[in-house]
Amino acid sequence: MKKRGKKPELDWETEEQEEIIWVSKSEIKRDAEELKKLGAKLVDLTKTNLDKIPLDGSLLEAVELARRSVKEAKRRQLQYIGKLLRNTDVEPIRDALDKIENKHNQQQAMLHKLELMRDELVSKGDEGLAALLLDYPQMDRRHLRNLIRSAQKEKEQNKPPKAYREIYQYLKDFIIEE
């Protein structure tokens, strides 16, 4: 019969034992789930955006197969993509994905800004146009003035906002192409 005694204390002074990093099972599962979500984001990207992400051959094939798969097959393929990502440096992939998502957010913010500019032009009239032309002197003053006046008349007469939309399109074409 063995005697119960104190467990031998670990000597943390030795180099071998210092390099051991204890990771809980829950943390491993959280990391795996996070990589699976990253894989799902990759699968949901458009072909153009997927080409911008630095993926190795097997990972790219797995993502393309997951895009073609449905239901249970897709779920299993996402599991496999997560497994492949565990053996891959994911930082360049995350960086590229962040750039793509940020570009989309910036574009949405710019479109909202254009809507506000249009609303200000219609409400302020020539005063708003003068302020806009200070920032963008290359814009066609006469064309914009006609669109603004038409939009104001449409608003007064409760007509469909044709000129209102044209102002937005003109601003979008001019400012975003610039």
C-alpha positions, 0 to 999 in steps of 0.5 A: 500500500502506497503512502499518501503524501505531498505531491512533489513540487515542481521546480520552476527554475529549470528551463524545460518546465518554464517553457510549458504553457498550460492551456485549458480545454475551453480555451482551445475550443474557443480558439477553434470556434473563432477560426471556424468563424474566420473560415465562414467569413472567407466563404462568404466573400465575393470571388474578387475579394477572396482573391485579395486574401493571402491563402495557400492552395489547400485552404483556397480549394477548401474555401471554394468547395465550401462555397459550392456546398450546401447544408451538412456538407458546408458545415463539415467543410467549415470544420475542415477550414477551421482545422486548416487555419489552426496550422496557418498563420492567420494574421495576414488573413485577418489583416486582409479581411479587415481591410476589405471590411473597412473599405466597405464601411468607409464606402457606406460612410461616404454614401451617407455623407453624399445624402447629407450633402444633397439634402443640404443643397436642396434645403439651402439652395444657392447658399448651399451650392456656393459652399459646395463649390468652394470644396469642389470648384470643378463641378458644373454650377449651372447644371447643379443649380437647375437640379436643385431648383427642380428638386425644390419644385418637386418637393413643393408639388409632391411630385416623384423626386427625380431631380433629387435622385439626379443630384445624388447621382451627380455628387456620387459620380463626381466625388467618388471618381475624384 
